[in-house]
Amino acid sequence: MKHPFIPVLVLVILSSALPTWSFLPASSVVPRAVPHSFVLLKHQVVSSVPSEDIPSVRRIIQFAVPAMGIWLCSPLLSLVDTSIVGLLAGTADQAALNPAVAITDYSARCGFSFLYTAITNNIAADTDDYSRKDALRNGIRLASCVGTVFGVALMILAPTLLRQIMGRGSSGATDAVIWKAALEYTRIRSLGMPAAAVLGTTQAACLGLQDVQSPLRVVLQAAFVNLVLDVVLVGAGAGAAGAAWATVASQYFALGLFVRWLTTKSSSVDKESSACVTRGILAPTNFPQSNSVLPDRATAKTFLPFWIPVTITQVGRCSTYIAMGHVVSTSLSVVAMAANQIVTSIFYTLIPVADSLSLTAQAFLPKLIQSRDKSATQTFSLNLLKVAILCGAILGSIAASIPLALPLFTVDHFVMEQVRQITPILTLIFSLHGIFCGSEGLLLGRKDLMFLGRMYGIFFAVVPICMLQIKRAAKLRRNVGLRTVWMTFLVYQLFRISLWVGRAKWLQDREVSDKDA
């Protein structure tokens, strides 16, 4: 059988619908009879929420486009690294980024995401200005502590983590060069983890306050600084290590911009702009000073409910990407490693475009749910779906154009050919990614964390096992390659989309049935 892992995934997904698996709350294992139509807005009911307070398609787009800045920072910096290293340092150094970036970016996403989700949801649901400022201040303190601990741990564990991805055995001069470059890159990037945690938390807080302009401005400026430093350092012969130093410097530069923005008042800010909400929000004249470097217990407790479910969700997500990096690094050629680094860098730079839909749902949905107006939540869900379909069409078009941009990443024609083989798969993945992120955002906005945590707990085990079958096939000298790895990911993505859309539809139909009853 060409893809022996598909029946396993089918069995797991279908079994999740059985009551004995208890993925649904105990009180809702046997749901009410609901309409079987897949139209989100099925029942027309009078809304108690003014129509201008329900986000329209235009308002969702205006919020979601700049909101991509919250997830765009790290992958955009890694994309710049990949491009400059490939052009100025060569294929071997670019291949070294494949395992190194997998460790730095994916582990940070797993470790910090609960901070972002928690502060966005908490601030979006809070209507008291003083409480919002207090949550932001303590969120920054918690993020600095988490980021520092995480950075120290990454610095110490870097060799162990790299061995797990690249394999314990390495031979030949090429392997030695890749190992050295990957280890240097990972350890240098660990120095930027405190800045990454605090920067992401402040950006997420801005989204909770519906300020979507500030995060995007900071990300674009940081990317420009990273580009300049990459050209200087990598061009001077520093290789992958130079790219890492450029990224760390740009992260702290971006953090400095944000700190200045939040602590300095300005009369020049446009009062009609969403950015005026956050400008100077932590200025000394507006907020009492505190010498404590630790968050208070009350605020820390508000983050605790998000910690395990969101972290499990992200671990379940990232375990797939890490497994992909492991299979490529241990079973395929240096050319395939370089090609995969280009593909994953582009992949992680484009997915924030759709991830912003998830953040948009988390920013608007809590208030609509608090209003107990089912019609308002239905209208918002339908509008979000329209934007998700449009987003998928745009992303699919961009993915189809990847071969045209390859000269910006490498001069190796063999690497280019490998990337071209993956392009049709990426096009399909991105065409559906908007629907995936929008539906996941609806689940997060409803705080359906138990379901997401349990499903990603299953994926954490099942999907890497499926990926490792490719490694086994490669050792048996079967006809597998980079295309096989990404085909496996496509199957996984299709299963997730089916699950998330079905779950969101089920929850919405249950709300309608409860209201009708």
Secondary structure, DSSP 8 states (H G I E B T S, - for coil): ---TTHHHHHHHHHHTTSGGG--S-GGGSS---------S--S----SS-GGGS--HHHHHHHHHHHTHHHHHHHHHHHHHHHHHHHHT-HHHHHHHHHHHHHHHHHHHHHHHHHHHHHHHHHHH---HHHHHHHHHHHHHHHHHHHHHHHHHHHHHHHHHHHHHH-S---HHHHHHHHHHHHHHHHHHHTTHHHHHHHHHHHHHHHHTT--HHHHHHHHHHHHHHHHHHHHHIIIIIHHHHHHHHHHHHHHHHHHHHHHHHH---TTS-TTSGGGGTTTTT-TTTS-----SS--HHHHHHHHHHHHHHHHHHHHHHHHHHHHHHHHHHHS-HHHHHHHHHHHHHHHHHHHHHHHHHHHHHHHHHHHHHTT-HHHHHHHHHHHHHHHHHHHHHHHHHHHTHHHHGGGT-S-HHHHHHHHHHHHHHHHHHHHHHHHHHHHHHHHHTT-HHHHHHHHHHHHHHHHHHHHHHHHHHHTT-S--HHHHHHHHHHHHHHHHHHHHHHHHHHHHHHHHHHH-
